[in-house]
């Protein structure tokens, strides 16, 4: 196929969007808007950078490595580090955080509003039990779910969101209030950090090879053209996500004066839908969100099971990992959405910057070549500050070290202390590599799938 039509790019872009768009994409922008208030623009700029820009870079990085990012990290950094980092990554987007969040979000938005407080815990247990039973069944053979339900679900979801946004902009819920919390002090940095919560950069490393395969199945074999098409499809997908994020955050910003400050974005979105459309709107939203979250849950459980079944020495059976993941996700989903989000933040703060550094460096693999010192020094300088930020986010603060670092490390006070050390490590690695014998790389390191 020498020339692609816009429709071909649109189909792959929509598939990419459907892979990324899940529970977190719906609940975090409204919560951000509610807290950011008049500081909505700088807060959303930070959020879009990590919630939209980085996933696009992740897709490009995967394309440049032919979908074999595990092998890339193993080669450039260290096999044991790659195994540890990717194990944490897949557990994060799998049974520990992202997958339980799909069950919790669909319950918060779709079921909680119709239950009395007396039956809330029982209702959540029953609902999430059914939800993850369906996840287990569908994850055993997820291709049909993605092919059939995904193509139908995504347009319906987009249509409903378009109606919701039209109503929100045409008849706002209320006035925009002043910013609260960290959004009043450092809105861009807080939005940047909250973009971690979507977990889309982590997911891009898990599902990026699907995009490469989809383009190859369309008849494209040229490696450079695959890279360009990935970028075009990715731009389409993330542009759609950016519009949705901005609209959801506006709903959140205009809701505080009417709804007060909601405990999480799921409750906020459900309350806003009922105010706009009444009970029927809540029911429609409940059904769509349930299927959207189920599709995401199935995909992430499948990706996690695939990774660990191939990574373990004895080759644990795929179906067993799917079963264990579904059980763990069921248990964790019942701690509550607000608690689940608070527990996940320290882990994401600790792991995300390392993935950011690796993804950005891999985009320059053509010029870095076999200079492994660049990757290793960058990670060695980044990792300690990520761990400190993770401890601080978990409430485990070592005051003396925090004070010392805040005095000498730029941006440490806003949990971006890893940024300058990462640059420093990259430069030091480049200098060290000048004294090492390295081989020249090919123009683009793309392996055959």
N, C-alpha and C positions, 0 to 999 in steps of 0.2 A: 504494500500500500504506500504509494508515493506521496499522497496528499490527503490530509484529514480534513473533513468538514467540521463545522462548528458543532453539529449534532453529536459527532463522535466524542469530541472534547467534553461536551455537556454531559453525556452519559457517564463517562469516567469521573468527571468532576462531581456529579451527583452521587455516584457510588462512594467516592472519597468522603463527601460530606456525610453520607449516611453512616459510614464507619465511625467517624469522629463524634457525630452529634448524639449525645446520650444524656444521662441524668445530670452530670455536673454542668453541662452546657446550658441547661435550663434553669438551674437553681442559683448559681453563683452570680450572674449578672444582675438579677433583680436585687439580691442582697447587697451587692456592691453599690447599686444606685441608691438604695435606701440609706446607706451609711454615708456615702460620699456627698449627697445633696448638691450644694452649689459647686462643689469641687468635682463634679461628675466628669468633665472633659479630661483633666489630667489623670484622674483615676482610671478612666476607660483607656486612655493612651497606654498606660502601663499594663493594664489587663490584656489589651489586644496584642501587645508585644510578645507576651508569654503564651497567651491563650490562642493566638492566631498565627503570628509570625513564626514562632519557633516550631510549631507542628509542620508548617510549610517547609522550613529548612530541614526538618527531620525527614520528610518525604524525599526531598532533593538528595539528602545525604544517602538515604537508602538506595535511591535510583543509581547514584554514582558508584555504589558498591554492589550493584546487581542483586540487591535484597539480602546479601550475606553480611549483615552488620556484626553479628556475633564473631565471625572469623576475623573481621577487620579489627575489632577491639582487642581480641586475643593476640593478634599479631603485633599491633602497635603499642599496647600497654603491657599486658601480661595475661596468660590464660586463666590463672586463678582469680585475678582481679575481675576479668570479664565475666567469669562464672558467678562470682559473688555479686557484682553489680547487676547483672541481668537477672539473677535469681530474685534479688530484692525488687527489681523493676516488675517482673512478672507476678510476684506475689502482691505487689501494690496495685497493679491494674487488674489483678485476679481476685482471689478469695478473701484477701484481707481488707481491702478498702473499696476499689472501684466497683466490683461486682456486688458486694453487700449494699453499696450506695444505690444501685439500681432498684433493688427491692425496697429499700427504705424510702427513696424518692417517690416511687409509684404509689406506695402506701400513703405517704404524707399528702400527696396531691390528690389522689383518687379516692381513697377510702376513709382517711381520718375525718374529713369534714362531715361524713354521714354517720359517725359513731359517737355515742355518748362516752364520757370519760370512764364510766364503769366498765365498759367492754373494750377499752382501747388496747390494753396489753394482749388480751386474748385474740382480738381481731387482727392485730399485727402479726401474731404468731401464726394464725391460720392462713392469712393472706400470703406472708412470705414463705410459708411451707409449700403452698400451692405454686407460688411463683418460682421457687428454686427446684421444685419437682419438674416443672415444665422446662426450666433451664437445663436440667440434667438430661431430660429426654431429647431435647432439641440439639444440645451440644454434641450428642453422639453422632449426629449427621447434620451439621449446621448449614450445608450448602443450599438445601432447599429453602430453609428459612430466609437466608440472605437473598436468594434469587427471586422467590415469589413474594414473601411478605414485605421485604425491604423495598422493592420497587413500588409496591402499592402504598406502603406506610409513609414513606418519605414525602411524596407529593401531598398526601392528606394532612400530614403534620404541618407542612409548609403552608398549606391553604388555611388551616385553622389559625396558625400563628399570624398570617397576613391579616385575617379578619380581626384578631385580637389587637394587632398593632394599629390597624386603621382606626379602631375604636379608641385606643389609648391616646393616639395623637390628635384625633378629632375631638375627643371629649376626655381630657386628662382627669385622673382621679382627684387630684388636689394640687396644692402649691408645693414647690421644691423648698425644703428646709436647709438649714446650715449643716455642714458636715459634722460627723461625730467620730470619736475614737482616733485611730491612726490616720484616717482620711482627712482629719482636720489639720494634721501636722505635716504628713508626707504623703499626699494622695497618689502621686505617680509611683512611688516605691511600694506602697501598700497594694495598689492595683497590680503592679508587676508581680508581687509575691502571691496575690490571690489568683493570678493566672495559672500558678502551679496546680491549683486545686482541680482544674479541669482534667489534668493528667494526659492531655492530648499529645504532648511531646513524647511522653513515655509510650503512649499507644502507637504513635507513628513508627516507633522502632519495631513494634510487634506486628503491625499490619502493613507496613510499607511495601513489603514484597508482593502483597496482593495487587497493588497498583501497577507494579512492574509487570506482573503476570497478565493483568487485564489488558495492558497496552500491547504486550506481545501477542495475546490471543486475537487482537484486532488486526494482526498481520504486519506489525512493525518489528523489524529485526535490527535495524541500525542503532547502535548504542547511543550515539549522540542525539539521534532523533527521539529515542525513548526518554532521555534526560529532559529535552526541551518540552516534550508533551507532558511529562510529569509536572513540570513547572507551570505550564498553561492550565492543566486540570487542577493543580493545587491552588493557583490564583483564583480560579472560579469558585472552588470549594470554600476557601478561607474568606473570600469576599462575601459570600452568602452568610457565613458564620459571623463575620464582623457586623453585617447589617442586623442580624438577629440579636447579637450581643448588645449592640447599641440600643435597639428598641426595648429589649427586656430591661436594661439598666434604666431607661427612661421611665418605664412603668414603676420600677422600684423607687426612683427618685421622687415621683409624684404621689407615691402611696403613703409616705410617712405621716403626712398631715391628716390622713383619713384612717389608716389602719394602725398607726403607731409603728413601733419597731418590732417586726416579726422575729421569732426565734431563728428562722432559717428561710432560704429562698423558696423552698417547696411550699411552706405554709403561705408565704406572701403571694406566690403565683396562683395558688388555689383560691385564696381570698379575693384577689383581683379579678379572676375569671368569673367568680360568682357575682361580684359587684357589677361587672360589665354585662353578663348574659343570664344571670339568675342560676337556678338549680340545673337547668338543662345545659348551660355552658360548663358547669362543673362536671357533669356526667360525660360530656363529649371529651373534655380535656382528660378525664380519668382514663377513658378507654384508650385514647391515643398515646398517652404517656406510658400506660402499662405495656402496650405492645412495643413502643420505642425502647423502653428500658429492658424488655425481655430480649429484643434483638441484640442490644449491646451486651447484656449479660451472657447470652449464648456465645457471642463472638469472643469475648474476653476469656471466658472459661475454656473455650476451645483453644485459643492461642496459648494460654497458660499450660494446659494439658499437653499440647504439642511440644512446647519447649522442654518441659521436665521429662517427658517420655523419651525425648531424644538426648537429653543432657545427662541422665542418670546412667551409671555404668551397667546396671543390670536391666535397663530398659523397662521401667515400670509401665504397665499397660495403660494405654491412653484412657480407656473407659474407667479405670480405677481412679486416676487423677481427676477425671471429670466428676466422679461421685464424691471424692473427698473435698474437692473445691466447692461443690454445691452445698455440702453439709456445713463446711466452714462459713461460707457466705450466708447461709441461713442463720447460723448462730450470731455472727457479727451484725447482721442487718437488724437484729432485735435489740441492739443497744440504743437505738434511736438515731435519727439523722443528725441532729445537732451534736451529739456525743461522738458519732462516727467521724464527722468532719473535724472536730477538735483533736481526736486521736491521730488522724491521718496527717495533720499539718506538720508535726516535727519530722516525720519520715520523708515527706515531700520536700521540705526545706533542706534536708540533709542530702537527698539523692539528686534533686533536679539540677543544681548547678553543675554537677559532674557530667550529666548527660548534655547540658547546654555546651560545655566546653568541648566535649568529644564531637558533638554534631558540627559545631562551627569549625573546628580544626579539620574535620573530615571533608568539609567543603573545599578546603585548600590542599587536599591530599595530592593533587597534581603537582603543586609547587613544593610541598613539604617532602614528598617522596618517601624514602626509607629512613628518614631521620626520626627514629623512634624516641630519641631524647626529648623532642619537642612535646610529644604526647605525654610522656611519662613525667616530665618536670611540671607541665601544666597541671596534671592531675595531682601530683605530689604537693603542689602549692595550694591547690583549690580545696582538697579534701579536709584538712584540719579546720578550716574556717566554716565549711559546710557542717561539720560535726558540732562545732561550737554553736552555730545558728540553730541546729536541730535541738541541742540541749536547752538553749534559751527559749525556743518555741514550746518545749515540753515543760517549761517552768523550773528546770534544773539550772540555776544560774550560779556561776563561780564569779563572785563580784570582783575579786582582785584582777583576774584575767580579763574579764569584760571591760573593766576600767582601763587597763593597760592597752588593750586592743583598740578601744574606742578613741584613745588619744593619738594613736599612730597609724591606724588602718582606716583609710577613707571608706565611708558608707557602712562601717561596721554597725553603727547604731540603728540602721534601718534594714538589717539582715541582708545587706549586699556586700559584706566585707570580703567575700570571695573574689570579687571582680578584679581588683587591682592585683592581688596575688596570682590570679590565673594569667593575667597579662605578663606579670613578672616571670612566672614559671615558663611561659611560652618563649620569652626572649632568652632566658638563661638556657633553655633546651636548645634553642637555635644556635646559640654561641657554642655550647658543648658539641653539638653535631658538626660544627666546622672543623673540629679536630678529630672527627671520626670518619672512617671510610664508609661511604654509603653508595648504593647503586641508584642509577637514575630510574624513575618510574615511567610507566607508559602515560600517554596523554590523558587517559581517563581510566581509572581502575574499576572496570566493570566486568564482573565475572559472569559466565553463562549460568543461567538458572537451571 
